Amino acid sequence: MEQGGTLITEGSTSTILPEYGITPDVTVEEPPQLFVRGSILRGRIADRTSPIVYGYDGTDLPVYFSQAPVLNAGGGGRGGAPSQAPNAGLGQSVTPNASPLRISPFESDQTDQVLSRETPGERPRGEDVDELRRRAPRSGADGERRPRVVMQFPDNPNDLLLSGTIANGQFLSGRAIAIDARLGQGHVVMFAIRPFWRWQTQGTYTLGFNAIMNWNDLDAGR
C-alpha cells in the first residue's frame, strides 16, 4: 500500500488498521447502547467526486448494516470504547420492538432536489454534503492526507431506519459508511457496511466494484 497499492476492507475487517494505529485519523467506536441487527438504513453520499460512487444518482442509498463497525473519520473518537458490558448499556433496549419504530420513507432520486417539500426550519438535505466538505477541506497537504469520507449515515437519527429495527441511533448518526484513507502512496478503502452480502445487497455491489476497478485512480476529484 505504501508503494501505491490499495487494500479494500469491509465489515469487521475494517477495524484492523485503525485498532493498530495504521490509520490514526480513523477510530472504531463500540457504543454499548446501540442496537441495530441486520437492518436497512439510509446511507448518504458525502463526496460525489470519489470514484467509489461513480454511477450513483441522487444523494441517498439504502445500505445493509448489522451492529458494527462504527467508524469515525477524523472526529477524535466520539463515543469511545464501551464502559459497560455490551448487554448492559444504559438505555439499551434488548427488546427494541417493544416501542413503536419510526421508519423514515425512502424518497426517489427525483425528490432530492425538491426543496419545497422541507418542513419549516429544516435544513435542505443537500447541505449535509456541503457542511461535511467545509469541516474537511481538501486543499493543502493536510487536506490531501485527511481520510476521505465518501458515504456516511445521516446526522439526524430519525432519518436512519428504512426497514428493520434500531435503538439509540444517535450513536450511529453522522458516522462513516465508506472511507478512503491514504497510506504512503497507496490507499485503504474501509466499508463499515458489507457491500457484498449474499444476494441481498445488489444496490451496493457497485461500491465494491468501483473501488476495485478504480484502485489506481482513487485520488480523482480531490
Helices and strands as residue ranges (DSSP letters): E 6-10, G 11-15, H 16-19, E 26-29, E 39-45, G 51-53, E 60-65, E 70-73, G 86-88, G 96-98, G 109-113, G 115-117, H 127-135, H 140-145, E 148-152, G 157-159, E 161-163, G 169-171, E 176-183, E 186-191, G 202-204, H 205-213
